[in-house]
Each structure stands twice: as structure tokens, then as C-alpha cells.
Amino acid sequence: MRKTIVLMLVLGLVFFAAGDVAADVIEIEYWHAMSGMTEDMIEEQVEAFNELHDNIHVNVEYQGSYRDVLDATQAAYRGGNPPHVIQSFEISTRQLIDMDIFVPLQDTLEGVDWDVFLDPVTNYYNVDDRLYSMPYNSSNPILYINQDIYEEAGLDPDSPPETFDEMIEHSEQIVESGAADYGWVMPLHSWFFEQWMANMGQDFANHENGRTERPDSVHLESQAAQDIFEWWDYNYQNDLYVNPGVEAWQESRSIFASESAGIAIDSTAAIAPKLASAEEQGFSVKTGYMPIHDDYERHGTTIGGGSLWVIDGHTAEELEAAGELVMFLSGAEQQAEWHKETGYFPVHEDAIDILEDEGWYDENPNHKTALDQLLDTQSVSSTQGALIGPFPEIRTQITDAMQYVWGEEKTVEEALMDAKADSEGILSNYQRIIVD
């Protein structure tokens, strides 16, 4: 009996000690929007962070799309149980700042050399001379060429199309030669329309893309917008372009992987799965800059992807631990590995140095296309990107407008002007409800 009591006391002390240790570990919740290979990479990097920190444990959770992360974060905050760190897409920047629940990281993180981040990236996230979030996964759209289809069609894969007219010429030759059913494929997504507007030097919204003051108008009446829609519609109506669906990323990639189209326009973040599927199917891929309209000067692209945000309202210890996490994930070594595995270009200049010293780009030139395209970008308001609170809703207006044109329910001008009116109504409501 005495031995049993002693054993129970010893076990009680062990459990009590274990409870003390557990209580000393700071638990951090990190929500993200990455799936597939990128989700695996996030989990690997978080695991590496956990191994380096005995007193911090990060629980990482996939929440779905970027829109899903945003919705889940708002719901969790209202419920009093928000995560500590979220990954959110670039177009949510204005809305997240307006929510007033996030820590402005440039003001609170110590020991960060913000000057080592690429200027085109920080230019996007710089709002009122402050960086509220940590640059993390950045991308831009690039061209993917199926070399085998190009050669079968009598085209030179080392000379990808650089203009809209060349896209039509190459697509016609691909289809007419029978090398593929379609010339090119791309998800029906406003992001590409926005990229063309930026590249052609046209601001998406007024007030210098919402950078000097809040925008109340979008430039869908512009000649650039009409030129993009008319060219895109011509490709669709003549079966040169195949529409996989609204924001249908995976469907678009499957079409390219099955060699039903010789060209794809997609995010640089797709390079790893595209190269892997091409190898599996037995064809080769080359990358190139995103083509633009022949009548416009090339200005460059604006960034896509996402950044990391820290939610306020947690304990000081938790906020410090969350800051440690976002600094780790954006660090040079992590960014270099992230780029290799995903295709998102590194946002950190030291990461680029690591990759160049290793000879990575010499061996993997396709991975350098997006970075070169970014570094060739002019620093103007169109390429800085638009700051719009209800950006996701306005994106829906763009894709709806394109479908009205394809369905021959509206002319290009009618569709764009209706989308402009609806978008400006959305902006007005946002200003009234959220800001005023």
C-alpha cells in the first residue's frame, strides 16, 4: 500500500512537472492558403522553426483559398479566437489594414533589415510609408511553352511570343498544323487582366491606383481595358484560346499537361508542378515574359501571391513568438529553398545571392524568368498595384464582364462600362460601411 502511494506521488510530480513544461511553451496558430506541393513546403519550414525553438510551437493549418483565409480570420476574430499569423493575398492589403486588428510589422519587429527585400515587392505592400505585413510568397505571370508542340508546328521555342499579335500568329500555326487543339490556355481570372493593365502603363484605379487617396473609380473605360478584352475575345471566338473556367487553375494546368494547348499563361508559382507534369508526359518546357499589346510600351508586372500578417490582441509573448515566425519564413535561406521547391520568386536579395552562388539559375533558367521580369519592371503607379478595399468583389465584376462578351450578351464596351458602374457602386458601399 505504501509503495502504491509513493508511486502515485511520484507520478503526480512527473505529471505536474510535465504540465509546467507544457505551460512554458508558447502555442502559435498559423493559417495559410497553400495546397499540394506548396503546403508540404510550408509544413517543412514550420517544422524546422519548431525544432529551433524549444519554447515555441507553431500549429499550421490550411484554410482553403485566399478568400477562405480572409473569411475564416474575420469569423474567428469576431468569435474571440483568432489565429496569430495568417497568409493573405496581396489584394487584401487595404482591407486588412482597414480592419485595424493587425500589428504593423515595420513598427514592431526589431532586427529586420527591410532594405534587403526587393523594391517591387515592398513597393506594393508599402502603405503610407509603412509595411504592415511581411513579404513572403510573391509571384507574377509568365509564359510557358511546350517545346515539342512548337517544333511540330514549325515554330522556334527559343522565340516565345512577346506581343498580342505574335500570340495570335503562334496560336494559329499551332492549331492549323494539328500540333495541338488550341494555341493557349489560361484561367479566366481578373489577375491576368490587371497584369496586362499594369504592363501597358494603365492604372487599374484612380488616385494613382489608390496610393494618394482612396479610389472611387476603376479605369474600365480606358483604351487599354478595351484592347485587352477585344484581343482576348478574338482568341476565344476563333478557338485559339481555351477557357478552363473562372479561377480554374488546376483545370488550366491539366490542359497544358495533356498537350491540348501549346502555350500557357500562368503564375510562376506553377513552375514546379508544370515541369514535373511535363517530365511525366515526356515533353520539355521553356518560359518567357508575359506578352502585351503591340501598341503599348512594356512597363512590367505587379506582384501577386501573398504576405504574412500578425493579429493583435494576443499576449506580448505570443506576439513576439509570431514575429519570430514571420522573420524566419522570410529569411534568406528559407526564401531560397521556398523558391526552389515552389517557383515563387525569392523576395529577399540575400536569397538571390545564395541561389546565384550555388549556380541554381544556371542549371534552372526557367526559374529565373519571373525574377528577371520583376527586376525589369518600371517603378510607376500602374506596376505598384492597386490598393482597393473590396478588391475580391471587383475581380468578380471583371470575370463576369468577360463571360458576357463571350456569350455575346454584351459588346466589349457595354460589358466594361457595366462592370465599371457596378465596381464603383461596390467601392462606394465599402467607403460608407467600412471607412465612414
Summary of the structure (lengths in Angstrom):
residues: 436
radius of gyration: 24.0
end to end distance: 72.7
largest distance: 93.4
contacts: 1475
relative contact order: 0.16
helix: 56%
strand: 16%
